[in-house]
Amino acid sequence: MNQGKIWLVVKPSVGLPLFLGTVLIIALLVHGALLVKTDWFGAYWNGGTKAKAAAVAAPPASPQSK
């Protein structure tokens, strides 16, 4: 394992949660920055204009009688 001696200095029960927590925070910051700084990312998460057009064009479902 590359850099495996780090676990002689830092216990894995401390180092792994710290590392994974840092990755989580960075991912949230990147996604938050994309939402704030761009106008296309929110539309991408919501399905864009195709999903809105399909929802508007689709007729409402009518109950069928048997």
N, C-alpha and C positions, 0 to 999 in steps of 0.2 A: 504494500500500500504506500503510495506516495505521501510523504509528510506524516507517516504513521507515528513518529516520535512525539507529536504534539500531545498525545494522550498521556504521556509521561508527565507533562506539565499541567494540563487541564483535564479534570475528570470528565469522562463522557457524559455523566449525568448532569453536568453543568454546560459543557461545550456544545452538545448536540441541540438542546433546546435554545440556547443562545444563537447558534448558527441558523436554525430553522426559523426562529423568531425574526432574525434580521432579514432573511429571505422573504418572509411574509410581509414585513414592513416595507421593504423595497418594492415588492410587487404591488402592494396597495398604493404606494406613492406614484408609481408609474401609471397605473390605471386611473387614479384620480387626476393626475396631470393631463392625461389624454382626454378625459371627460371635460375638464375645464378649458383646455387650450384648443380643442378641435371641435368642429361642428358635425363631423361625420361619425365619430366614435359612438355617441349616444344612439344615433340612427342605426348604426351597425348592430348594437346590442338589442335594439327593438325590432329588428328585422328590416329596417330600411323602408323605402317607399313602396317596394313591391308588396310587402305584407299589409301596409295600410291600404293600398289600392285593391288588393284582393279582399280585404275585409269590407270595404265600401261596396265593391262590385257584387259580392255574394248576397243573394236574396236571403231573407230570414227563413229559417226552417219552419214549415207549416206542419201542424199535427195531422197525421194520417188516420182516417177512420177505417175500421174493418167491419 
